[in-house]
């Protein structure tokens, strides 16, 4: 057991107007399993890179363990997997890596295949297993679950439960709740560490937020009273000041000493109240700084009189003239929210592409009504470019609503001024989601919309879907999201399961 100690850390990117971290201090135990959480763009990956020593910073970071980063960069993916393992840990024995793979329910034969032939889940497993074999090593695991199917995520959960000593960045609530024993949260103004999992942290955060909101409302009431009292006192002192000339006090001659004394008392009282008022204003400014407001998102779906809008009957996708899953049949009616689940590579995205009108080889029947307006969120964000104003214009959406949705998802004024290509992956995905919910559509077709999206934004999206009840068909591996928002689940290698 050892500690990683961060003292007075300050860091900002060159050319940036604001620092990412300002005078941050914290200590972590290297035996802890920490879940690193925070809004997209708040600096989670930046913090990992600082711990790795990649950037120049102010302050100190002290550690006596080796720090490694996942995902490990494989430069030549055409190599045999065992060769890549030996490059990562030259002294590793075959039996050691085989044992680790068995803990991940993975056969050893993947070691003797070229790395580029492995599935995404297999690549994640081999890299994690190898990195955990390094001695005196503290692992920084950056979003391992993106694009992974539910079965692979479950395997990773069981594996990480048996390990100790890592920081895990994940936006999957179930994953965090099952795996971590501490939370390190990047808030708006600080970094805090709490013992427990995401759910316990969220409960504490909600309680603290509600306390601050209540205190803020109470303080605003006090400030209004203080302002009124301060104004009255100022008026009294001014009135008394005027009586210095031409005013008498219980006699025919003015008692200027008495009047001056009264005026001075009034002015002093006024000044004390004014200072008290300013102090309360300053106190108020310090409240609510770490509150993620989770403002409600708005979706305005179109209503269709024709039903079903989409119909699949004994439908199968074909690759090389062979069906890749058993026949499925389902209809999409007004208000349905249909989740398609299945293993990676099983044809889920191809079903969505068929709905979008792409030529997909298939068997069985597929129909959709004419003039069906579809709003689409793709897995890929690479094609995004330009600024938000240009994106709104290109997609013929209301720019003010589009930006308002992004602001509710945590975008700052600085974010609005940057080119989209400078955004994190999570911020790019938010652009696609904000574009989609700004569009009025009969049906929303989303392909893994939550990859890279922070948990607080996921909650906002869930709440919006449940409130506005858009018709949807989507592919998603986040079990919590699927269970909360879907009205029907289609498993393309099993039977349809009704909720």
N, C-alpha and C positions, 0 to 999 in steps of 0.2 A: 504494500500500500504506500502511495505517495500523493503529493498534492501538486496541482498546477495552479500557480498564483498569478493573478493579473492585477496590477496596481497602476491606477491613474492612466489607463489606456485612452489615448486620443488618436483618432485616425480619420483622414478624409482623402478622397481621391483627388489627384491633381486636376485643377481646373474647376472643381466643384465648389459651389457657394457655401455648402454646409458640410460639417463633419458627419461621418457615419456614426462614430462613437466619440463622446466627450467626457473625459475624466471618469472612466469606468473602472471599477475595482470589484473583484470577486475571487473566491477560491473554490476549487472543485477537487474532490477525492477521486483518484484514478480507478478506484474499485466501483464507483457509481456507474449506473446505466442511466445516462441523462438524455432526455428528449429536448431538443432545441426547437423552440417555436417562436413565431413572430409573423407579422404581416409580410407579404411579398415585398421585396425592396428594402426591408428594414436592416439587412446586413447579416443574415444567417451564414451564407457561404463566405462572406467577407470575414466574419469572425473565425471560421474554420481556417481560412488562408492565413490569418494573423497568427493563429496557434501553430500553424505549419512553418511560420517564419518567412512567408513569401513577400510580405510588404514591410516597408519602413514605417515606424510608428513612434509616437511619444509615449513614455511610460515604460513599464517593465512587464515581461511575461517570463516567469520562472518555472522550469519543469526539469525533472531528472528521468523522464521516460522518453522513448522514441515515439513520435507521433506520425501515424500513417493515414492516408486519405483514400476513401472509397467514393466514387469508382476509380480504380487504378487505370491509368492510361496505357492501353495496349497499342503500341505503335505499328506492329506488323501482325494483323489479325489472320494472316494466311498460315502462320506457324502452328505446329502441333501444340495443343493445350498444355501438355506436360512440359514443353520447352518454355512456355510463358511462366508456368509455375516455378521452374528452376531459375528463371531470371529474377523473379520476385524474391525468392528465398533460395539461394544457391545450395544450402546445406540440407534442405528438406529431404526426408526419406519418403519413398513412395507410399509406404504403409500409413504414414502420418496423414497425408492428403486424402488417401482412400478412406481412412477412419472419419475424417471431417466430412467428407462427401456423404458417407453413410448416415451421419446425423442429419443431413439435409435430404434424405431419401433420394439420393442421386447415385446412379451406377458409375463405377470407376471407368467404364469404357469411354466416357467423354474425354478422359485425359489423352486418349490416343486418336482423337479427331482434331482436324484443324479448327482453330478457335472461331473462325467466321462461319462455320457450319452449325455452331451451337445456337439454341434458341436464346432469347433475351434472358429468360429465367435461369437457364443453365450457365450463361456467362456471369450473371450476378452471383450465383452459388459458388462457382469455382474461384472467383476473385475474393469473395468474402471469406471462404474457407481458408484460402492461402494466407490472406492478411492476418487472420486470427492465429495462425501458427507462428507468427513472428514473436520473438521473445522480448520482454520489457517494452511492450508495445501498447500504445493507447490509440484506439481506432476512431477516426472521424468518418461517420457513415452518412453520406449526403444523398437523401431521397432514393433509397434502394428500391422502392415499390412502384415507381412510375412504370406504366405499361405492363405490369405483372398481373397475371390472372389470380383469382381468389385462392386457388389451390397452392400456387407458389408462395403467395403471401403467408398462408397458413404454415407452410414449411419453414419460412424464414422466422416467423414468430416463435415456433418451437425451438429453433436453433439458437436464436438470440437470448431466449430465456435461460439457456445453459451457460451463457457467457457473462463476463463482467468486464467493466472498464471500457466504456465507449461513449461517444456523443452521437446521437441519432437525430438527423433531420428528417422528419416525415410529416406529411399532412393527412395521414390516415389515423383517425381517432382510435379505432380498434387496435391498430398496430401499436400505437403509443401506450394505450392502456394496458395491453398485455405484456409489454416488454420492459418499459422503463421504471425506475424507482425514484428518479428525481426529474424535475423540470427546470430547464434554464430558459427563461422567457426574455426576449428582447422587446421591451416596452417602448413607448414614445420617448421617454426621458431617462430610462435606466435599464440595467440588466439585473434581474432578480433570479434567485435559485430557491426552489421549494422542494421539500421531500414529498414524494407521491407521484401519481401518474397524471395524464392530461385531465381526466374528469375531476380529480380532487383539486387540481390547480384552477380549472374553470369555475368550480363551485366557489373557491376562495376569491377568485377574481370578480365574479358577479357580486359577491357579498361586499367586497371592498368598493366596487364601482357604485353600488346602490348607496353605501354609506356616504361616499363623496358627493353623489348627486343630491342626497338629502341635506348634507352640510352646505352644499352650494346654494340650494334653494333658501335655506335658513339664512345664510350669509347675505344673499341678495335682498331679503326682506330687511335685515339689519342695516344694510347699506342705504336702502331707501329712507329708513327712519333717520339715520345719521345725516344724510344729505339734507333732509327737511329741517332737522334740528340745527345743523350747521348754518343753513341759510337764515333761519329765524334769529340765531345768535348774532350773525353778521348784521342783520337789520337792526337788532336792538342796540348793538354797539355803535352803529352809524347814527341812530337816533340820539343816543346819549351824547355822542361826540358833538352833534349839532347844538346841544344845550349849553355848551361851554360859553357861548356868547348870547347875552340877552335873556338868560334864564335865572330865576331865583330859586333858592332852596329854603323854604319856611321863613321867609323874610323879604325885605325890599331889595336887598343886594344879592347878586348871584354869588354862590359859594363855588368858585372855580376849582378849588382844591377838591371838594367833594365830587363835583362833576367829573373832574379829570380822573379821580380815583375810580369812580364807577365805570367810566369809559374804558380805562385800562383793564379793569376786571373783565368787562364784557369782551374786549378784544383778546385777552388772554384765554378766556373760555372758548371763544370762537376758534382760536388757533389750536387749542388742545383738541377740540372736536374735529377740526380739519385734518390734523395729523392722525387722529384715530381713524377718520374716514379713509385717508390715503393708505394707512396700514391695512385696513380691511380690504381695500381694493387689491393691494399687493397679495394678501392672503388668498383672495378669491382667484387671482391669476394663477396661483400655484395648484389649485384644485382642478380636477378633471383632465390633467395633462396626460395621464396614462390610460384614460378611458377609451376603449375602442367602441364607438357609439353603435356600430352595427345598424346603421340606418336602413330602413326597409327599401328593398329594390322593387321596381315596378315592372310588370309584364302586361302588355295589352294584346292578348290573343284575338284572332278573328274567329267568328262563328261560322260554321258550315252547316247548311240545311241538308246537304246530301250525306248519307251514311250507308255503308262504311266509307271513310275517306280512303283507306288503303285496305287491300285484302290479299292475304297470302294463303294458298291452299296447296297442301302437299308439296311445299316449295323446298328446293335443294340447290345450293350453289355447286357448280361443277368446276373442277380443275383437271386439265388433261382428260376431259370427257368422263371423269369419274366424280360422283357426288361425294362431298367431303363431310356431310352430316346427315343424320336421319331426317326424313321429311317433317316439316313444321307447317302448322296452319294456325293463323290468327287474323283478326280484323282490328283495325284502328278506328274507333269511333270518337265522337266529340268528348273531350275530357279524359280520355285514356292516357295513361303515362306508362309506356311499355319499356321495360328494361330487358336488354338482350345480354345474357351472360354466357360464358363458355371459356375454354382454354385459349391461350394465345395461338393464333394461326388457324382457328377453327372456322373462320368465315364471317365473323360478326360485322366487321366493317364493310364487307362486300354486300351484306343485306342493306345497309344504309346507302351505299353507293347505287344500288338498284333503285331505291326510292328517289334518289336525286336524278335519276334518268340516265345514268351511265350504263354502257353496254356490258352487262355481266352475264356470262353463260350460266344458265340454270335450267332445272327441270321444274315442272309443276306450274301453277297459276299465280300470276302477280297482276293486280289491278290497282289503279288509283284514279280518283275523280279528276275531271278536267279543271283547269284554273286553280289548282291547289297551290297556295302560296306557302313555301317552305323556308324556314330560317335554319341555317346550318352552322354548326361549330365543328371544325376539323381537328384531328389529332395534331396536325402539323402547323407550326407557326412561322416557318422559315420564309414564307412569301411576304410577310408583313414588312412594310417600309413606309417612310414618310412620317409626317406628324399626325396627330389626332384629327386636326381639321381636315386634312387631305383624305384620311380614311373615312370620315363621316361623309364627305362629298362624293367619294368614289362609290360608296354603298347607298347613297341617297337616303341617309337617315338624319334625324334632327340632331345637330351638333351639340346643342345645349343639354338635351336629355342624355345623349351619349356620354358627355363629360360628367354630368351629374351622377350617372350610374357608376362611373369610374371613381369619382370622388367618394361615393359611399363605400366603394370597395377598398378604400385606403390610399388612392392616388393623391399626391400633394401638388401644390402649385408648380413646383420644380419639375415634377413628372410630366405635367401638361406641356411643358416647353421643350421636352427632349424628343429626339427622333426615336421611333418605336424600336429600331434596331439596337438601341442602347439599353432597352429594358431587359430585366431578368425574364426567364421562361415563364414564371408565374404571372408577371405583369403582362406579357404578351398574350397569355391565355385569357386574362381578364379583359383585354381589348376585344378578343373574339366573343366572349360571353356578353360583354356590355353591348357590342354591336347587335348580337342576336336578340337580347331582350328589349332593345330599343326598337327593333323591327316588329311590326304587327304581322303575324303569320297565322295560318290555319294549323300548322304543325311545326314543332321545333325538333329538328334532327341533330342530336349531339353525339359526337364520337369521342369518348373518353374526355369529357369536358373538364374534369377536376385534376388532371395531371398538373403538378407543380402549384396548384392553388392552395393558399393557406387555409387553415381550419376555420378561422373566423369568417372568411368569405364563403366557404362551403355552407356554413350555417345560414348566412344571409340568403344564399341561393335556394337552399331547402325551404326556408320560410316564405320566399317569394313564390316558389312553385306551389306550395300548399295553399297560399292565399289566393293566387290568381288562377290556378288550375288550368294551365295551358295544356293542349294536346301535345304529347311528346312521344318520341321513340328514341331511345338512347342506349349507348354501350358504356358501361362504367364498371370498374373493379372495386370501388369503395363500397363495402357491404352496408355500412350505416346509411349512406346516401340512397342506395338501392332500396333498402327496406323502408326507409322513411317516405320516399316520394313516389315510388312506383305503385300502380294499381294492378299490374300484371307482370310476371317475370317469365321470359322465354329462355329456357336453357337449350341451346341448339344441339346438345348431345344427350339430352334427357327429355322427359315429358314437360309440358307446360305446367308451371306451378302457380296457382292462384293465391293471391294474398287475402 
